[in-house]
């Protein structure tokens, strides 16, 4: 639940440089770039580099932050949030956050939490034309014949959805694209391509 920085010259052999961004007791230098103290746990970071679109800060990141987890202030640093005292208040600051960086190590908060509803998985991609695409997971009521006993729970299943955005801030409605196959073996119930009725469309 922390974000770390590692480098590689060939994509095969990786090194963990010791940085002065986040220290922990006994370790003044680590390869952490986000820790619990500055915003709780971090998960599902999507990072891309686009020096043509942003020469001053070519690195961009979308990442979930949960300041209700081991964060004393219940806030995500860099977004002007006021400290809170209860877990339920801190949960209101949970969500998808957007950052930019000059070097990929020191990050500046841009906006968050974004109005982007998702469950526990989300990846953002940047297309060559500068637009954004996300794929994320959502728990929904199981559709007829779609009960997956090994997934979220009775009467529910998780589906994979897609959103698009021109600017990374304003996102389209979710469009379902993948679903689990309830007939699969319990160890093989992963998101599979399928079409099913969802809302007003397919």
N, C-alpha and C positions, 0 to 999 in steps of 0.2 A: 504493500500500500504506500510505498514511497517511489518517487521518480528518481532514477539514477542516470548518470552520463557515462557511456563507454564509447571507445573509438576503435576503428580498424582501418588499416590501409588496403585490405583486400577482401573484407567481408567474411573472412574465415577465422583469422586470428584477432582476438579482441583484447584491449587493455582498459583498465579502470584507472584513469588519472585521479590523483588526489587533489581535490579542489578546496577552496576556502569559502564555499557558499554556505554549507550546512555542517556544523560540528555536532558531535554527540559526545557524551561523557567518555573520556579516555581517548578520543580520536578528534583532535583539532581540525584535521583535514579528512574529507571523505569524498566519494563521488556522487553524493546526494545533491540534487538541485531543488527538490521540494521535500519537506519533512512535515511531521505532524504539527509542530509548533506554528507553522505559517498557514495552516488551513486544513488540518486533519489528514485523513487518508486521501491518496490520489489513485485513480485507476483509469485504464483505457485511454492512455495518451495517444493522440495522433499528431505527428510532427512532420512538417514538410518545409523545404527550402525553396524560395522563389526570389532570387536576387533581382530578376528583371522587374517584377511587380513591386518589390520593396527593397531597394538597394541599401537603405540605412538599417533596416531590421529584416533580413531575409528569412529568418526562422519564424515559423508560426506553429502554435500548439493549441489543440482542443483537448481538455482533460476534465474528468469528473473530480470534484473536490467535495469532501464530506467533513466539515468542521465539527460535527458532533462526535467525531472519533479522535480522542486523545489530543484535542486542541483546547488549551485553557481559555481562550477568548471566545470560542464558538464562531469564529469568523475566518474568512479567507483573506490573507494579507494582500494589500495593494488595490482593494476595491472599495475602500471607504466605508466598510461595514462597522457598525457600532458593536462593541463587546456585549455578549449576552451571558446569562447565568444559568440557563436550563438547557437540557438536551433537546427538548421540543423546539425551543427558540433557535438553537443551532441548526436543527434540521431544516429550517426555512432557508438557510444559506447553502444547502446542498444543491448541486447541479453541475451543469456543463459550463466550464470557464474557458476563456480565450486569452492567449498570451502571444507576445512577440519578443524577439530577441535579436541582438546584433551578432552574438557568438554561439548561440545554442546552449549557453551555460547560465547566463544571467537573464532572467525573464521579467518582462513588464506586463502587468495585468491590463488587458484591453477592455473586456466586458464580461459580465457574468453575475449571477447565473443566467444563462440564456434561456429563453422561453422554448425549451426543447424537452419534451417528455420522453423518457426512455427508462427501461429497467436497468439491468446490470451489465449490459454490453453495448458499446457504441464505437464505431470507427468512422473517421472523416477522411475523405480523399479530396485532393484538389486536381481538377482536370486541366488540360493544356490551355483551355480557353479562359482559365481563371475562376470558373464556377466551382461550387463545392457539391459533393455527394456524400451522404452518410448512410450507413447500414447499422441498424440497431435492433435490439430485441425487446419484445413487449409481452407481458402476460395478459391473455384475454380469456374470456369465457369460451370453453370448448364448443365448437360448432358440431352439428349432428355427425356422429361417427368419428369425431376428432379427439375423443378423450385419450389422453396420454398418461397412464397411471404412474409413470416414472419421472414425470416432469414437475411442474410447479405444485400441483395438488389436485384434489378431486374437483372435477368440473372445469379445470383450467388447462391451458397449454401455452407455450411460448412460440411466437412467430417472429420471423425476421422481416423488418420493414425498411423502406428506403425513403429518404428525404432529399431535396435539392435546395440549393441556395445560390443566389447570384453574388452575394457579398459576405457570406459566412455569419451574418447576424440575423437575417430574416429567412426562415425556413418554410418550405412547403408543407402541406399536410402529408402524413405518413401514407405510403402505399405498400401493402403487404406483398412480399415477393417469395417467401419461403415458409414452409410449414413442416412440423415433424410428422412422420408417418407412424400412426399408432399401432400398426401391425408389426413394426420392427421388433427385433430382439431388444430387451431392456438396455443392453450395452451398445446398441447401435441406433438409438433414437436421436439422431442429429437433424439439423434443419435440412430438409430436402425440398427441391423445387416442386411446387404444386400450385394449382389454381383452386380457389374456393370462394364462396360468396362472403363478402365482408362489407357491411354497411350498405351503401347504395350501388356498389359496383363489384367487380371481380378482381 
